[in-house]
Amino acid sequence: MKQDLLQLYRKELRLLEEKSNRRNLPEIIHQGRMVIRQDKQMLNLSSNDYLGLASDLFLRKAFLENLTPENFLPTSSSSRLLTGNFTANKELEELLCLLFKSESSLVFNSGYHMNIGILPAVSDSKTLILADKLVHASLIDGIRLSTAKFSRYKHNDYEQLESLLCKNHTDYERIIIVTESIFSMDGDEADLCKLVALKKLYPNVMLYLDEAHAIGVRGAKGLGCAEEQDCMTEIDFLTGTFGKALASVGGYIVCKKVIRDYLVNKMRTLIFTTALPPVNLMWTHFVLERSTGLTGKREYLKKISSCLREQLIAKGYVCPSTSQIIPVMIGDSRETVRKAEEMQRKGFYMLPVRPPTVPENTSRIRISLTAAIRIEEIENMITLL
Ligand SMILES: *Cc1c(COP(=O)(O)O)cnc(C)c1O
C-alpha cells in the first residue's frame, strides 16, 4: 500500500520530467557577483539583489561594527503578540512611517507571509477581489485563503477592470483591486495613477499594491513606483519585501493606523508565527536607511536595463519589460532549458522559467539585472545569446 502511494509521486515527477518542467534545487556557491556550480564560475544574472547590496562587503562590515554579543539577537523566541515584539520592530516601523510619510506601518516575516496573511484578514464574503491576471503566486494564495469572491482581469487591462468595477460595485460591501507595480515575470509595470483614478470612481473600492520588485529600485528615494508616480498616500495597502533590493528578509505594509490595528488582531501569519529575529530587523533598518540615498545605483540600473532591452529587441525578441527584470521570450520549455544551459556553459547564470510559473508556451529565460553588473558583461552576453 505504502509503495503504491509513492508510485503516484514518482509518476507525477516523471511527467514533469518529460515536459522539461521538473525542478531541482540548484547546488551553487555564491562569490560576490558570481556563482559557482560544479567548478564553473558564472555571472549571476538571476538575483533579486537589484542594488548589489547583498554582495557589498563594506556594508556588512559597517553593520558588524555596531554589533555586540548583547545586541546580536538571532531569535525573537515568540510571536510579536507575546514576547517577540522587540525595540528593533518598533524602530523599523517608525523608519517606514517617516520615509513614506505615513500614519502607520507593519513588518512581517516575509513577503509571502504578508500576501497570504493580509488579504484573508481584510476581506470577507461581502468583498470582491479583482486581481491582475499576472499577480505573484503569494497573492493568489492569499486570495484563495480568503472568503472573498474574486475575479482576475486581463493583465494591465484597465478597461476590463473599469467594467468589472462598474458591474459589481453595488453588489459588494467592498472591492479590493490587487496588483504588483513591477511584474515579476514580464518585468512590465502597472499604471498606478490610472488605478488610483479607477479606485476613486466608487467609494467602496480599495487598492492593494505589491512593490516587491520596485522597493529600493524606483522613485527618488527608492520607495517604489508609488513614489515615482507620486501616489503613495492614495494606496490603501502599500506593501513590499525586504528580501530583494534591500538585501534582507521580511515584508512590510504602509497604511492607515486602523488597518494596522486590524491586522494585529486578525492576520494569522502575523499572530501565529515567531517574529523575525531582531538582528534581521536591525540589518533591514540599516540597509533601508542607506538605500534612500543610492540614486546613482538606481540610475545605473536603469541605464543598463534599457541597454539590454534595446539589444534584445534589435535581435528580434519580443520584450514586454520596462524594468530590470528582462525576459528572453522563447516559448517552448525544452528549447528554453537548452538555451539557458548553453548560456550557463558560456559563463552566464540565467534560469529558465516554465509553466506553471508562466502560462503554457511562454517559457522564457528570466534575466534580472543588478547594479553590480558591468555594461561590457551585458554586451558580451548579448552577442553569445
Ligand atoms: C518575491 C515576491 C514576494 C515574496 O516576497 P518574499 O519576501 O520573498 O517572501 C511577494 N510578491 C512578489 C510580487 C514577489 O516578487
Ligand as a Chemical Component Dictionary entry (heavy atoms), coordinates in Angstrom:
data_LIG
# 
_chem_comp.id                   LIG 
_chem_comp.type                 NON-POLYMER 
_chem_comp.pdbx_formal_charge   0 
_chem_comp.three_letter_code    LIG 
# 
loop_
_chem_comp_atom.comp_id 
_chem_comp_atom.atom_id 
_chem_comp_atom.alt_atom_id 
_chem_comp_atom.type_symbol 
_chem_comp_atom.charge 
_chem_comp_atom.model_Cartn_x 
_chem_comp_atom.model_Cartn_y 
_chem_comp_atom.model_Cartn_z 
_chem_comp_atom.pdbx_ordinal 
LIG C1 C1 C 0 9.243  37.797 -4.158 1  
LIG C2 C2 C 0 7.857  38.256 -4.126 2  
LIG C3 C3 C 0 7.073  38.097 -2.997 3  
LIG C4 C4 C 0 7.538  37.293 -1.816 4  
LIG O1 O1 O 0 8.395  38.017 -1.028 5  
LIG P1 P1 P 0 9.379  37.213 -0.050 6  
LIG O2 O2 O 0 9.849  38.243 0.896  7  
LIG O3 O3 O 0 10.438 36.647 -0.932 8  
LIG O4 O4 O 0 8.574  36.133 0.596  9  
LIG C5 C5 C 0 5.819  38.643 -2.981 10 
LIG N1 N1 N 0 5.336  39.300 -4.042 11 
LIG C6 C6 C 0 6.061  39.442 -5.173 12 
LIG C7 C7 C 0 5.467  40.178 -6.317 13 
LIG C8 C8 C 0 7.338  38.912 -5.250 14 
LIG O5 O5 O 0 8.032  39.030 -6.360 15 
# 
loop_
_chem_comp_bond.comp_id 
_chem_comp_bond.atom_id_1 
_chem_comp_bond.atom_id_2 
_chem_comp_bond.value_order 
_chem_comp_bond.pdbx_ordinal 
LIG C1 C2 SING 1  
LIG C2 C3 SING 2  
LIG C2 C8 DOUB 3  
LIG C3 C4 SING 4  
LIG C3 C5 DOUB 5  
LIG C4 O1 SING 6  
LIG O1 P1 SING 7  
LIG P1 O2 DOUB 8  
LIG P1 O3 SING 9  
LIG P1 O4 SING 10 
LIG C5 N1 SING 11 
LIG N1 C6 DOUB 12 
LIG C6 C7 SING 13 
LIG C6 C8 SING 14 
LIG C8 O5 SING 15 
# 
